Amino acid sequence: MDDPAKHAAREAALARLRPVARPDHRHHWELAEFIADFDGSADAAERVRALDAYRSAHVVFATPDNGLRRLREQVLHDGKRLLVSTCGIGRGFLAVDGAALTREQAVLASTMEGVDELARGVTLADAAREWQPTLLVTGALAVTRDGLRLGKGRGYFDLEWAMLCTSGAVQPTATVVTLVHDVQVVGESLPTAAHDVISDWIVTPSATIATGRTGVRSGEIEWERLSAEKIAATPPLRELSG
């Protein structure tokens, strides 16, 4: 069962998000079903570009969240290499090199509907050899000022992080950024679990917030939390468990 404090924070975030959110063509205004795009997401993407961790990164990992589309486009426009997870991690990871794309192709590849036309599927072994992101960017429904990200409660980013760390594609010291609207940042702290990935930065359309993270993030997969069905339905988990 979801932690009551996290559940309450999600419900409050959804209420604050609705006035600034943008609908999804699949889920319309059911904001609990997807991480929505929002007014000012392009401004937030520009703030990410100003981070030293972005400037130095050759490979950037980004989740398929709607609010990160402008950031994914900018990564590719800047000639960087982009590693993305597929929705629900159902087809694992995709990778595309922005240096090989035209500007029009970069726009297409920034969308989860179009990325398949230009990206290629990569295994975790491929990622560990060729696609090692030093910067990982994710969305959220809400995030505390000390860096605890609250998603939809399905734990996708935490699992993606653990799989990439376990495979050697990501080092636990990599920079993690949560990109959200200002209304999604909450002041209170919330209880954390060992698998929660704490962000280093929170970036909004109007602010860049250092979380002050000092703890060591776990990069281990909690296999006991995963059902046989979940493992079978997730190609990277099958790769690691095989």
N, C-alpha and C positions, 0 to 999 in steps of 0.2 A: 504494500500500500504506500502511496506517496506520502512523504512527510507533510504533516498539516501546515507547517509554516511555509514550505515550498508551494503547496497547493494554493494557499491564500495569496502568496506573492504572485503566482501565475494569474489567478483570477483578477487581482488588482491591476496587473500589467495589461491584460487583455482589455479591461475597461479604459485604461489610459491610451492604449494604442489605437483603438477604433477611429478616433477623429483624424489621425494622421496616416493610417494604414492604406495600402493599395490592395485591391482584390486580386485574387488568383483565378485564372481561367478554369481551373479544375475545382477549386473549393470555394470560389466566390468570396463571401465575407465570413466564412467559418475559420476565424483566425486561430483557433486552437489546433487546426489541422495542418498548418504550415507556418513557416517563419516568414512573415509578410515583408514586402517592400514598403517603404514609407517615404513621406515627403522629406527631401534633403539627403537621401542616401548617396547621391553623387557628391555632395559636399563632404560627407563622412568618408567616402572613398578617397577624396583628395587629401584629407587629414592623414589617412593611413599612408599615403604616398610620401608624406613629409617625415615619417618615422625613419630613424637610422636603420632599423631592422628591415624596413622595406627597401631602402636604397641599396643595402648591401646584399639583399637576397637575389640569388639566381633562380631559385625555384620557390614558388609560393603555393601552399595548399589552401584551398578555399572550399567551404561546404556549398551544397547546392541551394542554399537559402535564397529566396527571392530578393531580400535586401542586399545581397552581395553581388548582384548582377553587374552593377557599375564597377565594382572593385575588380571582378574577374575580367571585365572588358579592359580596364586600365592596365592590369597586369600584362595582358597580351599586347596592348598598344605599346607598352614600354619594352617589349621584346624579351620579357621574362618567360620562364617556363611555368606552366600552370598544372597542378595536380588537383583533381576534384574527385569527390566521392559521388557515386550515383545515388539516386533517391532511395532511401532506406538501405543503402549499401547493397542493394539487390543484384547489381552487376559489378560490384567491386569498385575499382578506381579507373579513372580516365586521365590521360595526360596529353598536353598539347604545347608545342613550342611557339610562343608568340613571335619569335624572330622569323618564322617561316610563313607568317600570315599577312595578308593585306589588311587594311583597316576594316574593310567590309567583312572579311572573314573573322576578324577579331570580335566584331559585334555579334556575329552568328555564334561563334564558339563560346561567348559569354553566357548564352542562354542554355538551359538544360534541355530544351527541345532541339537545339541546333548543334550542340557540342559533339554529338555522335558522328556528324558528317566530317568533322575535321580532327577529332581526337582519336587516340587509340587506347584500347584497354591495356592496363598494366597489372601484373601481379605484384604482390609484396616483394618478391625477389627482384623483379624489374625495378621497383621503386628504390630498393636498397642499393642497386647498382647505378641507376641513372637519374633518379628523381628524388633527391633528398632535400625536402623543404626545410629551410631554417626559419621560416615565418609561416604560421598557420592562422587563418582568419575564419571566424565563425560568427553566425548570427545568434539571436536569443529571443525569447519572449521577455525576459527581464535579466538584469545583471546587478549584483550588489557592487558597491564602490570598492570593496576589497577583492573583487574579481570572480565571485562565484556566479557562474552562468546558469540560468534557469531556462531549459528548453521545454519541449512538449512533454517531457517525462519519459522519453523512449531511449535516451542515453546514446544517441548516434555519435555525437562528436567525441564523447568520452571513449567509446569503443573504437572509433577511427584512430584516435590518439594512441590507444593501447596497442592496436594492431600495428601501426606504423612504428612505434617504439620497439615493440617486440621483434619486428623484422629487421631492425637496424636502419630503417629509412629516416627516422626522426630521432634526434637526441633529446633527452628529457629537459635539456637547457634551452631548447628552441623557444622562440618568442611566440606567444599566443595573444591574439587580439580579438576582442569581441566588438563587433560593429553593430550599433543599434541607434534608435532614435533617443533623444534626450529623455523623453517620458518613460523610457524603459529602464532607466538607471534608478535603482532604489537605494536608500541610505542605510537601511538596517542590514545587519549581518544575519546569516542563516546558517544552520548546522550543515557541515560538509561530510561527505563519505569519502573513503579512500580512493574511489574511482573518479571523483569529481576533478575535472581539469580546471585549475585556477588560472585566470587570464593575467597577463602582464600589463595589458593596456585595454582600456575601454575607449572607443572612438565613436563620437556622435556627430551630427551636423555642426554643432557649435563648440565641442570640447574634445580635448585629448587628455585622458585621465590615467595617470600611473597608479596602479593598484597597490604597489608596495609589496608585492608577493615575495615572501622569503622562504616559504616551505618548499620541500622537494616534492615534485609531482610524481606520482606513480606512473610507470609505463608498463605495468603488468596487466594482463587480461585476467579478469576474475571468472575463470571458466565455470566455477560452481554456480554463477548467476545466469549462465546461458543454457537454454534448453537444447536438446538434440535437434529439434526442429529449426531453432534459430541458427545453429551452426550449419545445418544442411542447406539453409536458404541464403547463406552469406558466403560468397566465394572466398574472400580472404581468410575467414575463419576455417573453412575447409582446408585451405592451403596450409595454415599453421597447425591444424590438428592432424593432418595426414601424415 
